[in-house]
């Protein structure tokens, strides 16, 4: 028997030809147009999930399915940014395919993820009655009601010493264990250095750092950053911003360079102590 696919896609101009194309390769497709319908299941042998759904973000659908089932999930999305791919995979997707793509490639990826899942199930069989597997009577048990998982929390990075002193709600924390040298953001050449060390950044990482360095120490709200670095009409997951901030902190060598103000936004830290790490922006 061929594979049975659950396609969660709201765009009929994509869903119809995709259903037909997958059928030519022996796959049977059940199509739903909303995240709520997709969460109800059944999930079949594999889920093909679009992120831009009308009722909820596809990332939340991925998280909800993964709470109750280990069915393979392949994300299909026009969001091709590295951060979006990383976020989808970290939340439980097995593969991520950016639109446009060929049906032949999609079929190959579907078969690959289902083979891996089948091998895992053979090596580690689940006991009867496990959600998503046949019960002892042979009748599949319905998955438990979907309960949204809490979004991951991102701990605020330690603050550096500021002059003038920061408000009491911003607790200063030690800076880097040694003077890292000045942070230089050169917009003309799109290059960044910490001291004498060049820092390779992706285009989005550079745009984010360049924005924060326009006014070091000033707070930029999440919406301001998304409007200016991504797009004024950006409707993707806001956690994309957190992924880029985390990458910047890692590449700059210390998390204290970028300070998180929970519920507000981010700012570039400016240390004004004896061994100050200054920000220069040619």
C-alpha positions as CSV (number, residue, x, y, z in Angstrom):
1,X,0.0,0.0,0.0
2,X,1.3,3.5,-0.9
3,X,1.9,6.2,1.6
4,X,-1.0,8.4,2.8
5,X,-0.2,12.1,3.3
6,X,-2.0,14.8,5.3
7,X,-1.5,18.1,3.4
8,X,-2.1,21.2,5.5
9,X,-2.2,24.0,2.9
10,X,-4.7,26.9,2.5
11,X,-3.8,27.9,-1.0
12,X,-5.9,25.9,-3.5
13,X,-3.6,26.9,-6.4
14,X,-0.8,25.0,-4.6
15,X,-2.8,22.2,-3.0
16,X,-4.6,21.0,-6.1
17,X,-1.6,20.5,-8.4
18,X,0.4,19.2,-5.5
19,X,-2.3,16.6,-4.7
20,X,-2.4,15.5,-8.3
21,X,1.4,15.4,-8.6
22,X,1.9,13.3,-5.5
23,X,-0.8,11.0,-6.8
24,X,1.2,10.3,-9.9
25,X,3.9,8.9,-7.5
26,X,1.5,6.6,-5.7
27,X,0.8,8.8,-2.7
28,X,-2.7,9.4,-1.4
29,X,-3.4,12.9,-0.2
30,X,-5.9,14.1,2.4
31,X,-6.0,17.9,2.2
32,X,-7.1,20.4,4.9
33,X,-6.9,24.2,4.7
34,X,-6.5,25.3,8.3
35,X,-4.3,24.6,11.3
36,X,-7.2,23.6,13.4
37,X,-8.3,20.9,10.9
38,X,-4.8,19.7,10.7
39,X,-4.4,19.3,14.4
40,X,-7.6,17.2,14.6
41,X,-5.9,14.6,12.4
42,X,-5.7,11.8,11.4
43,X,-2.0,12.5,10.6
44,X,-1.6,9.5,8.2
45,X,1.9,8.4,7.4
46,X,3.4,11.8,6.9
47,X,2.3,15.5,7.3
48,X,3.1,18.2,4.8
49,X,2.7,21.5,6.6
50,X,2.6,25.0,5.2
51,X,3.5,27.7,7.7
52,X,1.3,30.5,6.3
53,X,-2.1,29.3,7.5
54,X,-5.1,31.6,7.9
55,X,-6.0,30.7,11.5
56,X,-2.7,30.1,13.2
57,X,1.0,30.0,12.5
58,X,2.2,26.7,11.1
59,X,5.0,26.6,13.7
60,X,2.2,26.2,16.4
61,X,0.6,23.4,14.3
62,X,4.0,21.7,14.2
63,X,4.4,22.0,17.9
64,X,0.9,20.7,18.6
65,X,1.2,17.7,16.4
66,X,4.6,16.8,17.9
67,X,3.0,16.9,21.4
68,X,0.8,13.9,20.6
69,X,2.5,12.1,17.7
70,X,5.8,11.2,16.2
71,X,4.5,11.2,12.7
72,X,7.1,12.6,10.2
73,X,6.5,16.3,9.5
74,X,7.8,18.0,6.4
75,X,7.4,21.8,6.4
76,X,6.7,23.5,3.0
77,X,7.1,27.2,3.1
78,X,8.0,30.3,1.2
79,X,10.1,31.4,4.2
80,X,13.5,30.3,3.2
81,X,15.5,32.2,5.8
82,X,18.0,30.0,7.8
83,X,16.4,31.1,11.1
84,X,13.0,29.9,10.0
85,X,14.4,26.5,8.9
86,X,16.3,26.2,12.2
87,X,13.2,27.1,14.2
88,X,11.0,24.6,12.4
89,X,13.4,21.8,12.8
90,X,14.0,22.6,16.5
91,X,10.3,22.4,17.1
92,X,10.0,18.9,15.8
93,X,9.8,19.0,12.0
94,X,11.8,16.2,10.2
95,X,12.5,18.2,7.1
96,X,12.0,21.7,5.6
97,X,11.5,22.4,1.9
98,X,11.4,26.0,0.7
99,X,9.0,27.0,-2.1
100,X,9.1,26.7,-5.0
101,X,10.2,23.0,-5.2
102,X,9.7,20.1,-7.5
103,X,7.2,17.3,-6.8
104,X,9.9,14.8,-7.5
105,X,12.2,16.3,-4.7
106,X,9.3,16.4,-2.3
107,X,8.4,12.7,-2.9
108,X,12.1,11.8,-2.3
109,X,12.1,13.7,1.0
110,X,8.8,12.2,2.1
111,X,10.1,8.7,1.4
112,X,13.4,9.4,3.2
113,X,11.7,10.7,6.4
114,X,9.2,7.8,6.5
115,X,12.0,5.2,6.0
116,X,13.8,6.7,9.0
117,X,10.7,6.6,11.1
118,X,9.9,3.0,10.2
119,X,13.4,1.9,11.1
120,X,13.1,3.7,14.5
121,X,9.8,2.1,15.2
122,X,11.2,-1.4,14.4
123,X,14.1,-0.8,16.7
124,X,12.0,0.7,19.5
125,X,8.4,-0.6,19.2
126,X,5.8,1.3,21.1
127,X,3.5,-0.5,23.6
128,X,-0.1,-1.0,22.6
129,X,-2.4,1.9,23.5
130,X,0.3,4.6,22.9
131,X,-1.3,7.7,21.4
132,X,-1.2,7.6,17.6
133,X,-0.6,3.8,17.5
134,X,-3.2,1.0,17.3
135,X,-4.7,-0.1,20.6
136,X,-5.0,-3.7,21.6
137,X,-8.4,-4.0,20.0
138,X,-7.0,-2.8,16.7
139,X,-8.9,0.4,16.7
140,X,-6.7,3.6,16.6
141,X,-7.0,5.7,19.7
142,X,-7.8,9.4,19.0
143,X,-5.0,11.8,20.0
144,X,-5.6,13.7,23.2
145,X,-6.9,17.3,22.9
146,X,-4.3,19.8,21.6
147,X,-2.9,22.0,24.4
148,X,-0.6,24.7,23.2
149,X,2.9,24.3,24.7
150,X,4.4,27.4,26.4
151,X,6.7,29.3,24.1
152,X,10.4,28.9,24.9
153,X,11.6,31.6,27.2
154,X,14.8,33.5,26.3
155,X,16.7,34.6,29.4
156,X,17.9,38.2,29.3
157,X,21.6,38.6,28.6
158,X,23.7,40.1,31.4
159,X,23.9,43.9,31.2
160,X,27.1,45.9,31.0
161,X,27.7,49.0,33.1
162,X,26.1,52.1,31.7
163,X,26.7,55.8,32.1
164,X,24.3,57.3,33.1
165,X,23.2,54.5,35.4
166,X,20.5,52.3,34.1
167,X,17.1,52.3,35.8
168,X,16.8,49.9,38.8
169,X,15.0,47.3,36.7
170,X,18.1,46.7,34.7
171,X,20.6,44.9,36.9
172,X,24.2,45.4,35.8
173,X,26.2,42.3,35.4
174,X,29.9,41.7,34.8
175,X,31.1,42.2,31.2
176,X,33.4,40.0,29.3
177,X,36.2,38.4,31.4
178,X,38.7,40.5,29.3
179,X,38.6,43.7,27.3
180,X,37.4,42.4,23.8
181,X,38.4,45.7,22.1
182,X,36.1,48.0,20.2
183,X,33.1,46.7,18.2
184,X,33.4,48.2,14.7
185,X,30.4,48.0,12.3
186,X,31.4,49.3,8.9
187,X,28.2,49.8,6.9
188,X,30.1,50.8,3.7
189,X,31.8,47.4,3.4
190,X,29.3,45.5,5.5
191,X,32.1,44.2,7.7
192,X,32.3,43.8,11.5
193,X,35.3,43.5,13.9
194,X,35.6,43.0,17.6
195,X,39.1,44.4,18.4
196,X,41.3,43.0,15.6
197,X,39.2,40.0,14.9
198,X,36.8,40.1,12.0
199,X,33.3,38.7,12.7
200,X,31.6,36.9,9.7
201,X,27.8,37.6,9.7
202,X,24.9,36.6,7.5
203,X,23.2,39.5,5.7
204,X,20.3,39.6,8.2
205,X,22.7,39.4,11.2
206,X,24.6,42.4,9.8
207,X,21.4,44.4,9.2
208,X,20.3,43.7,12.8
209,X,23.6,44.6,14.3
210,X,23.9,47.8,12.1
211,X,20.4,48.9,13.3
212,X,21.3,48.4,17.0
213,X,24.6,50.2,16.5
214,X,22.9,53.3,15.0
215,X,22.2,54.4,18.6
216,X,24.2,52.2,21.0
217,X,22.4,51.8,24.3
218,X,19.0,52.9,22.9
219,X,16.2,50.3,23.1
220,X,14.7,49.1,19.8
221,X,11.3,47.3,20.1
222,X,10.8,43.9,18.5
223,X,8.3,45.5,16.1
224,X,10.8,48.3,15.1
225,X,13.4,45.7,14.4
226,X,11.1,43.4,12.4
227,X,9.9,46.4,10.3
228,X,13.4,47.7,9.5
229,X,15.4,44.5,9.2
230,X,12.8,42.2,7.8
231,X,9.8,43.9,6.3
232,X,7.0,46.2,7.4
233,X,4.5,43.5,6.4
234,X,6.5,40.6,7.9
235,X,4.0,38.0,9.3
236,X,6.4,35.2,10.1
237,X,7.3,33.8,13.6
238,X,8.7,36.5,15.8
239,X,11.1,33.9,17.3
240,X,13.1,34.4,14.1
241,X,14.4,37.6,15.7
242,X,15.4,35.7,18.9
243,X,17.3,33.1,16.7
244,X,19.3,35.9,15.0
245,X,20.0,37.7,18.3
246,X,21.3,34.4,19.8
247,X,23.6,33.9,16.7
248,X,24.9,37.5,17.0
249,X,25.7,37.1,20.7
250,X,27.6,33.9,19.9
251,X,29.6,35.4,17.1
252,X,30.5,38.5,18.9
253,X,32.0,36.4,21.7
254,X,29.9,37.3,24.7
255,X,26.1,37.5,25.3
256,X,26.5,40.9,27.1
257,X,26.9,42.7,23.8
258,X,23.1,42.6,23.2
259,X,20.8,43.2,26.1
260,X,17.3,41.8,26.2
261,X,14.6,43.9,27.9
262,X,11.8,41.3,28.5
263,X,8.6,42.3,26.8
264,X,10.2,45.4,25.2
265,X,13.0,44.7,22.8
266,X,16.8,44.8,22.5
267,X,19.7,47.3,22.8
268,X,23.4,47.2,22.1
269,X,25.4,47.4,25.3
270,X,28.0,50.2,25.8
271,X,30.5,49.6,28.5
272,X,32.0,52.7,30.0
273,X,34.3,51.3,32.6
274,X,38.2,51.6,32.7
275,X,38.5,48.9,30.0
276,X,35.5,50.0,28.0
277,X,34.4,48.1,24.9
278,X,33.3,51.0,22.7
279,X,31.2,50.8,19.6
280,X,32.4,52.5,16.4
281,X,30.4,52.8,13.3
282,X,32.3,54.3,10.4
